Every structure is written in C-alpha cells, then in structure tokens.
Amino acid sequence: MHLRVESADKRFAEMMSFLQIITGIFTVIMAATIGFAFWDRHTTISKAKEVTLEALAKQADRRENALMERVVAEVLRRLEPRKDTPPQSAPLPTTS
C-alpha cells in the first residue's frame, strides 16, 4: 500500500512539473504576443504620424502659395486701372 501511495505521489509530482512547464510556455508565448502587438502598434503609429506631418507640411506650402497668388492677383488687378488711364497733362493756360 505504501508503494502505491509513493507511486501516486511521484506521478502527481511529475504532472505538477509538467503543468508548470506548460504554464511557463504559455506565459512566454503570451508575453511575446503582447510585446509584438505593442511594437507593431508603435511602429505603425510612428510611420502614420510621419506621413501625416509630411502631408500637412505640403498642404501648408500649397495654402501659402495659393494665398500668395491671390495677393499678387489682387495687386495686379488694382494696378490694372492705373495703366489704362491716360497720364494727366498739365492744364492749358486760359487766355482771357
């Protein structure tokens, strides 16, 4: 009887050791998966941020150029009537 109990204890100890190994493997796999997810998220977000900032810079340049073109067009439009009017000559002396 004593031999059976020792045999059962030995099998139980082996099973507990096996469960500890399985738990360790599961923990390592989960930690690696979570680490990969964080790394991937960080990499993706940083790249997206970089692309977005470049696009915003280009858009700001385009906006600045469009504003400059509008200002130049307005200045030219205001100068246009001055070119069309004949130069003013001095009034002729009147003889009375």
Biopython code that builds the backbone (N, CA, C, O; Angstrom):
import numpy as np
from Bio.PDB.StructureBuilder import StructureBuilder

atoms = [
    (1, "MET", "N", (0.806, -1.185, 0.000)),
    (1, "MET", "CA", (0.000, 0.000, 0.000)),
    (1, "MET", "C", (0.858, 1.261, 0.000)),
    (1, "MET", "O", (0.568, 2.236, -0.694)),
    (2, "HIS", "N", (1.912, 1.213, 0.792)),
    (2, "HIS", "CA", (2.810, 2.342, 0.885)),
    (2, "HIS", "C", (3.457, 2.609, -0.473)),
    (2, "HIS", "O", (3.672, 3.764, -0.837)),
    (3, "LEU", "N", (3.764, 1.568, -1.212)),
    (3, "LEU", "CA", (4.378, 1.689, -2.533)),
    (3, "LEU", "C", (3.421, 2.364, -3.504)),
    (3, "LEU", "O", (3.852, 3.168, -4.331)),
    (4, "ARG", "N", (2.136, 2.057, -3.422)),
    (4, "ARG", "CA", (1.144, 2.677, -4.301)),
    (4, "ARG", "C", (1.041, 4.175, -4.032)),
    (4, "ARG", "O", (0.950, 4.966, -4.971)),
    (5, "VAL", "N", (1.053, 4.565, -2.783)),
    (5, "VAL", "CA", (0.952, 5.984, -2.418)),
    (5, "VAL", "C", (2.174, 6.729, -2.929)),
    (5, "VAL", "O", (2.052, 7.831, -3.465)),
    (6, "GLU", "N", (3.353, 6.134, -2.767)),
    (6, "GLU", "CA", (4.569, 6.778, -3.266)),
    (6, "GLU", "C", (4.534, 6.897, -4.780)),
    (6, "GLU", "O", (4.955, 7.915, -5.330)),
    (7, "SER", "N", (4.038, 5.876, -5.459)),
    (7, "SER", "CA", (3.921, 5.911, -6.914)),
    (7, "SER", "C", (2.944, 7.001, -7.342)),
    (7, "SER", "O", (3.204, 7.726, -8.303)),
    (8, "ALA", "N", (1.829, 7.120, -6.641)),
    (8, "ALA", "CA", (0.848, 8.166, -6.962)),
    (8, "ALA", "C", (1.447, 9.540, -6.693)),
    (8, "ALA", "O", (1.236, 10.470, -7.471)),
    (9, "ASP", "N", (2.191, 9.678, -5.598)),
    (9, "ASP", "CA", (2.840, 10.954, -5.294)),
    (9, "ASP", "C", (3.855, 11.325, -6.372)),
    (9, "ASP", "O", (3.968, 12.488, -6.760)),
    (10, "LYS", "N", (4.591, 10.320, -6.849)),
    (10, "LYS", "CA", (5.588, 10.568, -7.886)),
    (10, "LYS", "C", (4.907, 11.020, -9.173)),
    (10, "LYS", "O", (5.357, 11.968, -9.816)),
    (11, "ARG", "N", (3.811, 10.337, -9.555)),
    (11, "ARG", "CA", (3.080, 10.730, -10.768)),
    (11, "ARG", "C", (2.468, 12.122, -10.597)),
    (11, "ARG", "O", (2.460, 12.925, -11.530)),
    (12, "PHE", "N", (1.961, 12.397, -9.406)),
    (12, "PHE", "CA", (1.386, 13.709, -9.140)),
    (12, "PHE", "C", (2.463, 14.792, -9.247)),
    (12, "PHE", "O", (2.209, 15.860, -9.803)),
    (13, "ALA", "N", (3.644, 14.530, -8.727)),
    (13, "ALA", "CA", (4.753, 15.484, -8.807)),
    (13, "ALA", "C", (5.173, 15.691, -10.258)),
    (13, "ALA", "O", (5.460, 16.816, -10.669)),
    (14, "GLU", "N", (5.211, 14.601, -11.040)),
    (14, "GLU", "CA", (5.552, 14.718, -12.454)),
    (14, "GLU", "C", (4.498, 15.546, -13.192)),
    (14, "GLU", "O", (4.830, 16.376, -14.038)),
    (15, "MET", "N", (3.224, 15.312, -12.862)),
    (15, "MET", "CA", (2.146, 16.047, -13.505)),
    (15, "MET", "C", (2.227, 17.539, -13.145)),
    (15, "MET", "O", (2.016, 18.398, -14.000)),
    (16, "MET", "N", (2.531, 17.836, -11.890)),
    (16, "MET", "CA", (2.663, 19.233, -11.473)),
    (16, "MET", "C", (3.843, 19.895, -12.185)),
    (16, "MET", "O", (3.758, 21.054, -12.591)),
    (17, "SER", "N", (4.936, 19.160, -12.332)),
    (17, "SER", "CA", (6.091, 19.681, -13.046)),
    (17, "SER", "C", (5.731, 19.961, -14.500)),
    (17, "SER", "O", (6.106, 20.992, -15.059)),
    (18, "PHE", "N", (4.997, 19.024, -15.105)),
    (18, "PHE", "CA", (4.563, 19.192, -16.493)),
    (18, "PHE", "C", (3.643, 20.413, -16.616)),
    (18, "PHE", "O", (3.776, 21.189, -17.562)),
    (19, "LEU", "N", (2.718, 20.589, -15.677)),
    (19, "LEU", "CA", (1.813, 21.743, -15.708)),
    (19, "LEU", "C", (2.584, 23.057, -15.530)),
    (19, "LEU", "O", (2.237, 24.072, -16.134)),
    (20, "GLN", "N", (3.624, 23.029, -14.703)),
    (20, "GLN", "CA", (4.442, 24.230, -14.538)),
    (20, "GLN", "C", (5.161, 24.580, -15.841)),
    (20, "GLN", "O", (5.261, 25.748, -16.217)),
    (21, "ILE", "N", (5.659, 23.544, -16.521)),
    (21, "ILE", "CA", (6.327, 23.769, -17.807)),
    (21, "ILE", "C", (5.339, 24.337, -18.817)),
    (21, "ILE", "O", (5.654, 25.297, -19.520)),
    (22, "ILE", "N", (4.134, 23.745, -18.894)),
    (22, "ILE", "CA", (3.104, 24.224, -19.824)),
    (22, "ILE", "C", (2.730, 25.674, -19.490)),
    (22, "ILE", "O", (2.581, 26.499, -20.392)),
    (23, "THR", "N", (2.578, 25.982, -18.201)),
    (23, "THR", "CA", (2.243, 27.347, -17.778)),
    (23, "THR", "C", (3.354, 28.321, -18.163)),
    (23, "THR", "O", (3.074, 29.433, -18.611)),
    (24, "GLY", "N", (4.591, 27.918, -17.994)),
    (24, "GLY", "CA", (5.722, 28.762, -18.381)),
    (24, "GLY", "C", (5.735, 29.035, -19.873)),
    (24, "GLY", "O", (5.943, 30.169, -20.305)),
    (25, "ILE", "N", (5.509, 27.979, -20.667)),
    (25, "ILE", "CA", (5.479, 28.143, -22.124)),
    (25, "ILE", "C", (4.350, 29.096, -22.522)),
    (25, "ILE", "O", (4.544, 29.989, -23.347)),
    (26, "PHE", "N", (3.173, 28.900, -21.927)),
    (26, "PHE", "CA", (2.033, 29.766, -22.220)),
    (26, "PHE", "C", (2.346, 31.219, -21.861)),
    (26, "PHE", "O", (2.015, 32.133, -22.616)),
    (27, "THR", "N", (2.983, 31.429, -20.712)),
    (27, "THR", "CA", (3.327, 32.786, -20.277)),
    (27, "THR", "C", (4.301, 33.440, -21.247)),
    (27, "THR", "O", (4.144, 34.610, -21.597)),
    (28, "VAL", "N", (5.306, 32.686, -21.680)),
    (28, "VAL", "CA", (6.284, 33.228, -22.627)),
    (28, "VAL", "C", (5.615, 33.568, -23.952)),
    (28, "VAL", "O", (5.876, 34.626, -24.524)),
    (29, "ILE", "N", (4.755, 32.681, -24.445)),
    (29, "ILE", "CA", (4.063, 32.943, -25.714)),
    (29, "ILE", "C", (3.183, 34.188, -25.597)),
    (29, "ILE", "O", (3.175, 35.027, -26.498)),
    (30, "MET", "N", (2.448, 34.309, -24.500)),
    (30, "MET", "CA", (1.575, 35.478, -24.316)),
    (30, "MET", "C", (2.395, 36.760, -24.201)),
    (30, "MET", "O", (2.027, 37.783, -24.778)),
    (31, "ALA", "N", (3.495, 36.713, -23.465)),
    (31, "ALA", "CA", (4.346, 37.898, -23.327)),
    (31, "ALA", "C", (4.922, 38.303, -24.685)),
    (31, "ALA", "O", (4.975, 39.489, -25.012)),
    (32, "ALA", "N", (5.350, 37.322, -25.471)),
    (32, "ALA", "CA", (5.884, 37.617, -26.802)),
    (32, "ALA", "C", (4.803, 38.210, -27.704)),
    (32, "ALA", "O", (5.070, 39.148, -28.456)),
    (33, "THR", "N", (3.592, 37.674, -27.634)),
    (33, "THR", "CA", (2.495, 38.180, -28.460)),
    (33, "THR", "C", (2.141, 39.615, -28.080)),
    (33, "THR", "O", (1.961, 40.465, -28.952)),
    (34, "ILE", "N", (2.044, 39.879, -26.793)),
    (34, "ILE", "CA", (1.723, 41.240, -26.342)),
    (34, "ILE", "C", (2.856, 42.202, -26.700)),
    (34, "ILE", "O", (2.604, 43.330, -27.123)),
    (35, "GLY", "N", (4.096, 41.760, -26.531)),
    (35, "GLY", "CA", (5.237, 42.590, -26.914)),
    (35, "GLY", "C", (5.239, 42.898, -28.397)),
    (35, "GLY", "O", (5.502, 44.032, -28.799)),
    (36, "PHE", "N", (4.949, 41.901, -29.210)),
    (36, "PHE", "CA", (4.882, 42.119, -30.656)),
    (36, "PHE", "C", (3.763, 43.089, -31.000)),
    (36, "PHE", "O", (3.938, 43.961, -31.851)),
    (37, "ALA", "N", (2.612, 42.945, -30.345)),
    (37, "ALA", "CA", (1.483, 43.844, -30.615)),
    (37, "ALA", "C", (1.855, 45.288, -30.279)),
    (37, "ALA", "O", (1.563, 46.195, -31.058)),
    (38, "PHE", "N", (2.495, 45.510, -29.128)),
    (38, "PHE", "CA", (2.918, 46.866, -28.768)),
    (38, "PHE", "C", (3.950, 47.400, -29.751)),
    (38, "PHE", "O", (3.860, 48.553, -30.172)),
    (39, "TRP", "N", (4.926, 46.582, -30.123)),
    (39, "TRP", "CA", (5.951, 47.009, -31.074)),
    (39, "TRP", "C", (5.326, 47.362, -32.413)),
    (39, "TRP", "O", (5.655, 48.389, -33.007)),
    (40, "ASP", "N", (4.417, 46.505, -32.892)),
    (40, "ASP", "CA", (3.770, 46.742, -34.178)),
    (40, "ASP", "C", (2.937, 48.014, -34.128)),
    (40, "ASP", "O", (2.976, 48.821, -35.058)),
    (41, "ARG", "N", (2.200, 48.194, -33.071)),
    (41, "ARG", "CA", (1.364, 49.397, -32.921)),
    (41, "ARG", "C", (2.239, 50.646, -32.920)),
    (41, "ARG", "O", (1.924, 51.632, -33.587)),
    (42, "HIS", "N", (3.337, 50.599, -32.169)),
    (42, "HIS", "CA", (4.236, 51.751, -32.093)),
    (42, "HIS", "C", (4.828, 52.065, -33.466)),
    (42, "HIS", "O", (4.876, 53.225, -33.876)),
    (43, "THR", "N", (5.278, 51.031, -34.171)),
    (43, "THR", "CA", (5.878, 51.220, -35.488)),
    (43, "THR", "C", (4.862, 51.791, -36.465)),
    (43, "THR", "O", (5.171, 52.718, -37.213)),
    (44, "THR", "N", (3.661, 51.246, -36.461)),
    (44, "THR", "CA", (2.630, 51.700, -37.388)),
    (44, "THR", "C", (2.225, 53.135, -37.087)),
    (44, "THR", "O", (2.087, 53.946, -38.003)),
    (45, "ILE", "N", (2.036, 53.452, -35.826)),
    (45, "ILE", "CA", (1.603, 54.801, -35.463)),
    (45, "ILE", "C", (2.694, 55.821, -35.770)),
    (45, "ILE", "O", (2.394, 56.912, -36.254)),
    (46, "SER", "N", (3.942, 55.489, -35.499)),
    (46, "SER", "CA", (5.015, 56.448, -35.770)),
    (46, "SER", "C", (5.148, 56.703, -37.271)),
    (46, "SER", "O", (5.386, 57.838, -37.682)),
    (47, "LYS", "N", (4.998, 55.671, -38.086)),
    (47, "LYS", "CA", (5.054, 55.851, -39.540)),
    (47, "LYS", "C", (3.869, 56.680, -40.019)),
    (47, "LYS", "O", (4.030, 57.568, -40.856)),
    (48, "ALA", "N", (2.685, 56.396, -39.495)),
    (48, "ALA", "CA", (1.494, 57.155, -39.882)),
    (48, "ALA", "C", (1.633, 58.618, -39.464)),
    (48, "ALA", "O", (1.222, 59.519, -40.196)),
    (49, "LYS", "N", (2.209, 58.850, -38.293)),
    (49, "LYS", "CA", (2.409, 60.222, -37.826)),
    (49, "LYS", "C", (3.375, 60.957, -38.754)),
    (49, "LYS", "O", (3.153, 62.118, -39.099)),
    (50, "GLU", "N", (4.441, 60.276, -39.152)),
    (50, "GLU", "CA", (5.425, 60.876, -40.046)),
    (50, "GLU", "C", (4.792, 61.242, -41.385)),
    (50, "GLU", "O", (5.005, 62.343, -41.893)),
    (51, "VAL", "N", (4.017, 60.328, -41.955)),
    (51, "VAL", "CA", (3.358, 60.576, -43.240)),
    (51, "VAL", "C", (2.358, 61.724, -43.109)),
    (51, "VAL", "O", (2.268, 62.574, -43.995)),
    (52, "THR", "N", (1.616, 61.750, -42.015)),
    (52, "THR", "CA", (0.624, 62.805, -41.803)),
    (52, "THR", "C", (1.292, 64.167, -41.670)),
    (52, "THR", "O", (0.813, 65.148, -42.238)),
    (53, "LEU", "N", (2.386, 64.237, -40.932)),
    (53, "LEU", "CA", (3.084, 65.511, -40.779)),
    (53, "LEU", "C", (3.645, 66.001, -42.111)),
    (53, "LEU", "O", (3.611, 67.198, -42.392)),
    (54, "GLU", "N", (4.162, 65.084, -42.936)),
    (54, "GLU", "CA", (4.643, 65.468, -44.261)),
    (54, "GLU", "C", (3.499, 65.999, -45.112)),
    (54, "GLU", "O", (3.653, 67.009, -45.799)),
    (55, "ALA", "N", (2.352, 65.326, -45.072)),
    (55, "ALA", "CA", (1.195, 65.768, -45.851)),
    (55, "ALA", "C", (0.716, 67.137, -45.377)),
    (55, "ALA", "O", (0.358, 67.987, -46.193)),
    (56, "LEU", "N", (0.707, 67.351, -44.071)),
    (56, "LEU", "CA", (0.291, 68.653, -43.545)),
    (56, "LEU", "C", (1.266, 69.754, -43.956)),
    (56, "LEU", "O", (0.848, 70.873, -44.252)),
    (57, "ALA", "N", (2.557, 69.445, -43.976)),
    (57, "ALA", "CA", (3.548, 70.435, -44.401)),
    (57, "ALA", "C", (3.351, 70.792, -45.871)),
    (57, "ALA", "O", (3.413, 71.964, -46.240)),
    (58, "LYS", "N", (3.114, 69.785, -46.710)),
    (58, "LYS", "CA", (2.863, 70.048, -48.129)),
    (58, "LYS", "C", (1.595, 70.874, -48.304)),
    (58, "LYS", "O", (1.555, 71.800, -49.115)),
    (59, "GLN", "N", (0.562, 70.534, -47.541)),
    (59, "GLN", "CA", (-0.699, 71.258, -47.635)),
    (59, "GLN", "C", (-0.510, 72.712, -47.190)),
    (59, "GLN", "O", (-1.086, 73.621, -47.787)),
    (60, "ALA", "N", (0.281, 72.930, -46.162)),
    (60, "ALA", "CA", (0.543, 74.297, -45.702)),
    (60, "ALA", "C", (1.305, 75.076, -46.768)),
    (60, "ALA", "O", (1.027, 76.255, -46.990)),
    (61, "ASP", "N", (2.265, 74.429, -47.431)),
    (61, "ASP", "CA", (3.001, 75.088, -48.513)),
    (61, "ASP", "C", (2.062, 75.459, -49.652)),
    (61, "ASP", "O", (2.133, 76.563, -50.192)),
    (62, "ARG", "N", (1.175, 74.521, -50.016)),
    (62, "ARG", "CA", (0.210, 74.806, -51.087)),
    (62, "ARG", "C", (-0.706, 75.963, -50.697)),
    (62, "ARG", "O", (-1.001, 76.836, -51.514)),
    (63, "ARG", "N", (-1.154, 75.962, -49.440)),
    (63, "ARG", "CA", (-2.020, 77.038, -48.968)),
    (63, "ARG", "C", (-1.292, 78.380, -49.017)),
    (63, "ARG", "O", (-1.866, 79.394, -49.414)),
    (64, "GLU", "N", (-0.028, 78.374, -48.609)),
    (64, "GLU", "CA", (0.762, 79.602, -48.629)),
    (64, "GLU", "C", (0.952, 80.099, -50.058)),
    (64, "GLU", "O", (0.843, 81.296, -50.321)),
    (65, "ASN", "N", (1.235, 79.181, -50.981)),
    (65, "ASN", "CA", (1.399, 79.563, -52.385)),
    (65, "ASN", "C", (0.098, 80.104, -52.959)),
    (65, "ASN", "O", (0.110, 81.090, -53.696)),
    (66, "ALA", "N", (-1.022, 79.473, -52.630)),
    (66, "ALA", "CA", (-2.314, 79.945, -53.128)),
    (66, "ALA", "C", (-2.621, 81.335, -52.584)),
    (66, "ALA", "O", (-3.125, 82.188, -53.315)),
    (67, "LEU", "N", (-2.325, 81.566, -51.325)),
    (67, "LEU", "CA", (-2.550, 82.885, -50.735)),
    (67, "LEU", "C", (-1.668, 83.925, -51.411)),
    (67, "LEU", "O", (-2.115, 85.035, -51.699)),
    (68, "MET", "N", (-0.416, 83.564, -51.664)),
    (68, "MET", "CA", (0.498, 84.491, -52.330)),
    (68, "MET", "C", (-0.002, 84.811, -53.736)),
    (68, "MET", "O", (0.057, 85.964, -54.165)),
    (69, "GLU", "N", (-0.493, 83.804, -54.457)),
    (69, "GLU", "CA", (-1.036, 84.035, -55.797)),
    (69, "GLU", "C", (-2.245, 84.960, -55.736)),
    (69, "GLU", "O", (-2.399, 85.830, -56.593)),
    (70, "ARG", "N", (-3.100, 84.785, -54.740)),
    (70, "ARG", "CA", (-4.264, 85.665, -54.597)),
    (70, "ARG", "C", (-3.833, 87.105, -54.334)),
    (70, "ARG", "O", (-4.389, 88.043, -54.905)),
    (71, "VAL", "N", (-2.844, 87.269, -53.469)),
    (71, "VAL", "CA", (-2.368, 88.616, -53.150)),
    (71, "VAL", "C", (-1.779, 89.268, -54.388)),
    (71, "VAL", "O", (-2.072, 90.429, -54.674)),
    (72, "VAL", "N", (-0.954, 88.538, -55.125)),
    (72, "VAL", "CA", (-0.347, 89.081, -56.341)),
    (72, "VAL", "C", (-1.433, 89.415, -57.359)),
    (72, "VAL", "O", (-1.370, 90.464, -58.000)),
    (73, "ALA", "N", (-2.424, 88.546, -57.519)),
    (73, "ALA", "CA", (-3.516, 88.811, -58.458)),
    (73, "ALA", "C", (-4.297, 90.052, -58.042)),
    (73, "ALA", "O", (-4.687, 90.849, -58.896)),
    (74, "GLU", "N", (-4.527, 90.224, -56.765)),
    (74, "GLU", "CA", (-5.251, 91.407, -56.275)),
    (74, "GLU", "C", (-4.448, 92.675, -56.529)),
    (74, "GLU", "O", (-5.005, 93.691, -56.945)),
    (75, "VAL", "N", (-3.148, 92.622, -56.281)),
    (75, "VAL", "CA", (-2.295, 93.790, -56.533)),
    (75, "VAL", "C", (-2.300, 94.121, -58.014)),
    (75, "VAL", "O", (-2.425, 95.287, -58.388)),
    (76, "LEU", "N", (-2.166, 93.111, -58.858)),
    (76, "LEU", "CA", (-2.185, 93.357, -60.304)),
    (76, "LEU", "C", (-3.542, 93.898, -60.745)),
    (76, "LEU", "O", (-3.611, 94.771, -61.609)),
    (77, "ARG", "N", (-4.616, 93.386, -60.159)),
    (77, "ARG", "CA", (-5.953, 93.852, -60.522)),
    (77, "ARG", "C", (-6.119, 95.318, -60.127)),
    (77, "ARG", "O", (-6.729, 96.093, -60.864)),
    (78, "ARG", "N", (-5.588, 95.699, -58.985)),
    (78, "ARG", "CA", (-5.694, 97.096, -58.555)),
    (78, "ARG", "C", (-4.803, 98.023, -59.382)),
    (78, "ARG", "O", (-5.120, 99.199, -59.556)),
    (79, "LEU", "N", (-3.693, 97.493, -59.887)),
    (79, "LEU", "CA", (-2.811, 98.313, -60.718)),
    (79, "LEU", "C", (-3.328, 98.431, -62.142)),
    (79, "LEU", "O", (-2.956, 99.370, -62.846)),
    (80, "GLU", "N", (-4.153, 97.532, -62.580)),
    (80, "GLU", "CA", (-4.676, 97.489, -63.942)),
    (80, "GLU", "C", (-5.349, 98.809, -64.333)),
    (80, "GLU", "O", (-5.019, 99.314, -65.406)),
    (81, "PRO", "N", (-6.257, 99.409, -63.566)),
    (81, "PRO", "CA", (-6.892, 100.663, -63.982)),
    (81, "PRO", "C", (-5.894, 101.809, -64.121)),
    (81, "PRO", "O", (-6.107, 102.706, -64.937)),
    (82, "ARG", "N", (-4.849, 101.803, -63.374)),
    (82, "ARG", "CA", (-3.859, 102.871, -63.464)),
    (82, "ARG", "C", (-3.143, 102.842, -64.805)),
    (82, "ARG", "O", (-2.767, 103.889, -65.331)),
    (83, "LYS", "N", (-2.949, 101.649, -65.361)),
    (83, "LYS", "CA", (-2.291, 101.551, -66.662)),
    (83, "LYS", "C", (-3.208, 102.058, -67.761)),
    (83, "LYS", "O", (-2.729, 102.628, -68.741)),
    (84, "ASP", "N", (-4.522, 101.865, -67.624)),
    (84, "ASP", "CA", (-5.465, 102.236, -68.678)),
    (84, "ASP", "C", (-5.741, 103.736, -68.722)),
    (84, "ASP", "O", (-6.057, 104.262, -69.790)),
    (85, "THR", "N", (-5.634, 104.417, -67.635)),
    (85, "THR", "CA", (-5.940, 105.853, -67.643)),
    (85, "THR", "C", (-4.785, 106.600, -68.280)),
    (85, "THR", "O", (-3.620, 106.315, -68.006)),
    (86, "PRO", "N", (-5.115, 107.553, -69.130)),
    (86, "PRO", "CA", (-4.028, 108.317, -69.766)),
    (86, "PRO", "C", (-3.347, 109.191, -68.726)),
    (86, "PRO", "O", (-3.958, 109.592, -67.735)),
    (87, "PRO", "N", (-2.103, 109.474, -68.959)),
    (87, "PRO", "CA", (-1.404, 110.317, -67.998)),
    (87, "PRO", "C", (-2.049, 111.704, -67.955)),
    (87, "PRO", "O", (-2.497, 112.227, -68.975)),
    (88, "GLN", "N", (-2.083, 112.258, -66.814)),
    (88, "GLN", "CA", (-2.672, 113.587, -66.647)),
    (88, "GLN", "C", (-1.676, 114.627, -67.156)),
    (88, "GLN", "O", (-0.505, 114.637, -66.774)),
    (89, "SER", "N", (-2.174, 115.496, -68.027)),
    (89, "SER", "CA", (-1.302, 116.574, -68.501)),
    (89, "SER", "C", (-1.644, 117.841, -67.728)),
    (89, "SER", "O", (-2.724, 117.967, -67.150)),
    (90, "ALA", "N", (-0.740, 118.734, -67.731)),
    (90, "ALA", "CA", (-0.965, 119.998, -67.024)),
    (90, "ALA", "C", (-2.070, 120.764, -67.740)),
    (90, "ALA", "O", (-2.134, 120.738, -68.969)),
    (91, "PRO", "N", (-2.927, 121.435, -67.012)),
    (91, "PRO", "CA", (-3.997, 122.191, -67.678)),
    (91, "PRO", "C", (-3.415, 123.306, -68.550)),
    (91, "PRO", "O", (-2.426, 123.952, -68.201)),
    (92, "LEU", "N", (-4.062, 123.502, -69.685)),
    (92, "LEU", "CA", (-3.614, 124.554, -70.607)),
    (92, "LEU", "C", (-3.963, 125.924, -70.012)),
    (92, "LEU", "O", (-5.004, 126.107, -69.382)),
    (93, "PRO", "N", (-3.071, 126.859, -70.232)),
    (93, "PRO", "CA", (-3.387, 128.203, -69.716)),
    (93, "PRO", "C", (-4.569, 128.802, -70.494)),
    (93, "PRO", "O", (-4.639, 128.687, -71.718)),
    (94, "THR", "N", (-5.433, 129.399, -69.816)),
    (94, "THR", "CA", (-6.594, 130.017, -70.467)),
    (94, "THR", "C", (-6.266, 131.478, -70.770)),
    (94, "THR", "O", (-5.652, 132.184, -69.971)),
    (95, "THR", "N", (-6.686, 131.883, -71.913)),
    (95, "THR", "CA", (-6.465, 133.288, -72.301)),
    (95, "THR", "C", (-7.782, 134.027, -72.125)),
    (95, "THR", "O", (-8.799, 133.645, -72.704)),
    (96, "SER", "N", (-7.761, 135.009, -71.382)),
    (96, "SER", "CA", (-8.977, 135.779, -71.253)),
    (96, "SER", "C", (-8.741, 137.224, -71.550)),
    (96, "SER", "O", (-9.672, 138.027, -71.488)),
]
sb = StructureBuilder()
sb.init_structure("model")
sb.init_model(0)
sb.init_chain("A")
sb.init_seg("    ")
for serial, (resi, resn, name, xyz) in enumerate(atoms, 1):
    if name == "N":
        sb.init_residue(resn, " ", resi, " ")
    sb.init_atom(name, np.array(xyz, "f"), 0.0, 1.0, " ", f" {name:<3s}", serial, name[0])
structure = sb.get_structure()
